[in-house]
Amino acid sequence: MLSGEPLCLSLHEAAKALRISARTLYELAHQGKVPHLRVGTGRGRLVFPIDLLRDWIRQNATGPQTAADTRDASALSNVNK
């Protein structure tokens, strides 16, 4: 049984959680630089799996991990709350 947390975020939800514009996130997805899925028919809708985004943040972080970095990564779990 799934918890109340969503498995994926919409383009706008993910952009808000990452604190970047939806356009920037769309471009990163289009370039294959951020994990995403296309769901639906035709061009489909972009969705961003939360677990993969968390991994992507960890893998692409530079410098020492700070409390602020941890707080930003944890924002992904608080988007819909």
LODREN-119511 format. One record per residue (C-alpha): residue number from 1; x negated, y, z negated; residue in three letters. Coordinates in pm, 1 decimal, m for minus. Layout:
<recs>
<n->NUM&X->X&Y->Y&Z->Z&res->ala>
...
</recs>
This chain:
<recs>
<n->1&X->0.0&Y->0.0&Z->0.0&res->met>
<n->2&X->m129.8&Y->345.3&Z->92.8&res->leu>
<n->3&X->m168.1&Y->627.5&Z->m155.3&res->ser>
<n->4&X->m9.4&Y->966.4&Z->m94.7&res->gly>
<n->5&X->m326.0&Y->1092.0&Z->73.5&res->glu>
<n->6&X->m305.5&Y->1110.1&Z->454.2&res->pro>
<n->7&X->m547.1&Y->905.7&Z->664.7&res->leu>
<n->8&X->m598.1&Y->1183.2&Z->918.9&res->cys>
<n->9&X->m574.3&Y->1559.4&Z->939.5&res->leu>
<n->10&X->m437.6&Y->1765.7&Z->1225.0&res->ser>
<n->11&X->m666.8&Y->2002.7&Z->1411.8&res->leu>
<n->12&X->m553.2&Y->2299.1&Z->1202.4&res->his>
<n->13&X->m567.5&Y->2110.1&Z->871.2&res->glu>
<n->14&X->m919.3&Y->1984.2&Z->941.7&res->ala>
<n->15&X->m1037.2&Y->2328.9&Z->1053.7&res->ala>
<n->16&X->m898.9&Y->2482.0&Z->735.1&res->lys>
<n->17&X->m1067.3&Y->2216.1&Z->519.4&res->ala>
<n->18&X->m1399.3&Y->2269.6&Z->700.7&res->leu>
<n->19&X->m1356.2&Y->2648.0&Z->686.1&res->arg>
<n->20&X->m1405.4&Y->2694.1&Z->1059.1&res->ile>
<n->21&X->m1168.3&Y->2807.7&Z->1330.8&res->ser>
<n->22&X->m944.1&Y->2559.3&Z->1506.8&res->ala>
<n->23&X->m1108.1&Y->2663.1&Z->1834.6&res->arg>
<n->24&X->m1456.6&Y->2582.1&Z->1700.7&res->thr>
<n->25&X->m1338.9&Y->2243.4&Z->1576.7&res->leu>
<n->26&X->m1170.4&Y->2173.0&Z->1910.2&res->tyr>
<n->27&X->m1497.7&Y->2252.7&Z->2091.7&res->glu>
<n->28&X->m1698.1&Y->2029.0&Z->1854.6&res->leu>
<n->29&X->m1450.8&Y->1745.8&Z->1917.7&res->ala>
<n->30&X->m1458.9&Y->1803.1&Z->2294.7&res->his>
<n->31&X->m1840.9&Y->1784.7&Z->2283.1&res->gln>
<n->32&X->m1824.8&Y->1461.0&Z->2081.2&res->gly>
<n->33&X->m1998.5&Y->1621.6&Z->1782.7&res->lys>
<n->34&X->m1727.2&Y->1557.5&Z->1523.9&res->val>
<n->35&X->m1532.4&Y->1232.5&Z->1469.7&res->pro>
<n->36&X->m1176.7&Y->1242.8&Z->1600.7&res->his>
<n->37&X->m905.7&Y->1039.4&Z->1769.4&res->leu>
<n->38&X->m654.7&Y->1117.5&Z->2040.2&res->arg>
<n->39&X->m310.8&Y->988.4&Z->1950.3&res->val>
<n->40&X->m15.4&Y->974.3&Z->2184.7&res->gly>
<n->41&X->40.0&Y->975.4&Z->2556.6&res->thr>
<n->42&X->m113.7&Y->1203.3&Z->2816.3&res->gly>
<n->43&X->m387.9&Y->1417.1&Z->2670.9&res->arg>
<n->44&X->m272.4&Y->1312.4&Z->2324.9&res->gly>
<n->45&X->m299.1&Y->1495.9&Z->1999.0&res->arg>
<n->46&X->m633.6&Y->1534.8&Z->1822.8&res->leu>
<n->47&X->m645.1&Y->1396.2&Z->1470.6&res->val>
<n->48&X->m942.4&Y->1378.5&Z->1237.2&res->phe>
<n->49&X->m980.4&Y->1074.2&Z->1007.1&res->pro>
<n->50&X->m1060.9&Y->1202.5&Z->657.3&res->ile>
<n->51&X->m1311.0&Y->926.7&Z->575.1&res->asp>
<n->52&X->m1503.7&Y->987.3&Z->898.4&res->leu>
<n->53&X->m1508.6&Y->1362.8&Z->837.3&res->leu>
<n->54&X->m1650.4&Y->1308.0&Z->489.2&res->arg>
<n->55&X->m1922.2&Y->1081.9&Z->634.2&res->asp>
<n->56&X->m1992.5&Y->1336.0&Z->910.7&res->trp>
<n->57&X->m2037.6&Y->1612.2&Z->651.2&res->ile>
<n->58&X->m2280.3&Y->1398.4&Z->449.0&res->arg>
<n->59&X->m2479.4&Y->1297.5&Z->757.0&res->gln>
<n->60&X->m2504.2&Y->1650.9&Z->891.9&res->asn>
<n->61&X->m2578.0&Y->1833.6&Z->566.6&res->ala>
<n->62&X->m2915.1&Y->2003.0&Z->547.9&res->thr>
<n->63&X->m3115.2&Y->2102.6&Z->244.2&res->gly>
<n->64&X->m3053.8&Y->1997.1&Z->m114.4&res->pro>
<n->65&X->m2700.6&Y->1900.0&Z->m214.1&res->gln>
<n->66&X->m2546.4&Y->2173.9&Z->m425.7&res->thr>
<n->67&X->m2228.6&Y->2197.3&Z->m628.7&res->ala>
<n->68&X->m2085.0&Y->2423.9&Z->m356.8&res->ala>
<n->69&X->m2154.9&Y->2159.8&Z->m89.0&res->asp>
<n->70&X->m1980.1&Y->1895.9&Z->m296.0&res->thr>
<n->71&X->m1684.6&Y->2128.7&Z->m353.4&res->arg>
<n->72&X->m1654.3&Y->2198.1&Z->23.1&res->asp>
<n->73&X->m1658.7&Y->1825.5&Z->105.6&res->ala>
<n->74&X->m1397.5&Y->1758.0&Z->m160.0&res->ser>
<n->75&X->m1171.7&Y->2020.8&Z->m0.6&res->ala>
<n->76&X->m1083.1&Y->1756.9&Z->258.2&res->leu>
<n->77&X->m894.7&Y->1564.8&Z->m8.1&res->ser>
<n->78&X->m705.3&Y->1873.9&Z->m123.3&res->asn>
<n->79&X->m574.8&Y->2002.2&Z->210.2&res->val>
<n->80&X->m218.7&Y->1875.5&Z->172.5&res->asn>
<n->81&X->m189.4&Y->1918.6&Z->m201.9&res->lys>
</recs>
